[in-house]
Amino acid sequence: MGIADLFGRKDPELVLDIATLDKWPERLLRHQRIPDAMASYLKEVERRKRRANEQKSRLADARIRNRFPERALPIYDEHLPGLLKDVESLLAKANIIDDVFLVEEQQKDFQEALTDYRELTERAYSALREFAGQELLTLNERLRDLEDAVLSITPVLEERSFPAIKELKEAIHEFTENKEKEAKLKELKKDLLLELDNYEGRRLKIKERIRKYTEQARNPQFKELLAEEDALVQQQDDLKVRGLSKDEEDALLKPVLQRLVYIRKQMINDITALNINEQRAFLDAVKDDILLRKKKLERVDELLDKYGFASFRTRLDHLVLPFRARIEDLNAITEPDDEPDGV
């Protein structure tokens, strides 16, 4: 007895190789014996459709017309041909395509067609009932039987976890489409990082000029004002990247900006201050460019997480749970004849 048996666990029945991701849906369909269920389903739908068609033929039989007295023949001629044509159109909607992924859509189409048929033929049924009531009643029964057959696959598919397979197929399709988006995002990220490097280089050069201008100032009081201005500018930058609401940011920035205005008025006539302020204007523009690109990078990283394999893998793990499957990268390891479920 192995460790798995001691804890009441069995080995996974199915091993899925990431390298053959596009083949998973069909493989899981076979594993859940859904093609067999579909074959039985289509056979039963055809059988009941044939029975409904046989009843339609009975209504078209000339002997039905002979039941109508002379006075009622206009009723027959007005209503029965149209009724038979409506039945034929309805039965055409029961031509189910052998594709389990289209079943739900085809069921919906048939039910909508059946609702329309009942509305369209209500007057004809009422007019013809007196002389062909039993045939019409039987036709209705056959159409209800056909409806039951068309819908009969749904509980079988749910029992065999088809909804998870369908969602898996959609997820794989979505992931495949997103690969192109991911590639473009990676290229955009590369460009943004290069731009950031360039702007950071410009920022450092401007800050070095500001430092040199500051060193040239001889007045100790002026140096103190410069140091405070520098601290306030840093405080201003820090507030801008905190992700606050506009009202919150404005409230916190107000005293900082007021103090900056006061300090700069004290230095307005000093040539060193003028030079520094000019460089600070250049620096502010560069900081805005840097901030913009950092925000773009954050968004790019968010989308890369969304489109990347790690996020997709988490979704895959959830979707294969009903099949007790294990996901592995068996590329170049498992031989075709070694597939764990024999398919």
Secondary structure, DSSP 8 states (H G I E B T S, - for coil): --HHHHTT----SEEEEGGGGGGHHHHHHHHTTHHHHHHHHHHHHHHHHHHHHHHHHHHHSHHHHHTS-GGGHHHHHHHHHHHHHHHHHHHHTT---S-GGGHHHHHHHHHHHHHHHHHHHHHHHHHHHHHHHHHHHHHHHHHHHHHHHHHTHHHHHHHTTHHHHHHHHHHHHHHHHHHHHHHHHHHHHHHHHHHHHHHHHHHHHHHHHHHHHHHH---HHHHHHHHHHHHHHHHHHHHHTS---HHHHHHHHHHHHHHHHHHHHHTTT-HHHHHHHHHHHHHHHHHHHHHHHHHHHHHHHHHHHHHSHHHHHHHHHHHTGGGTEEEE--TTTS-GGG-TT--
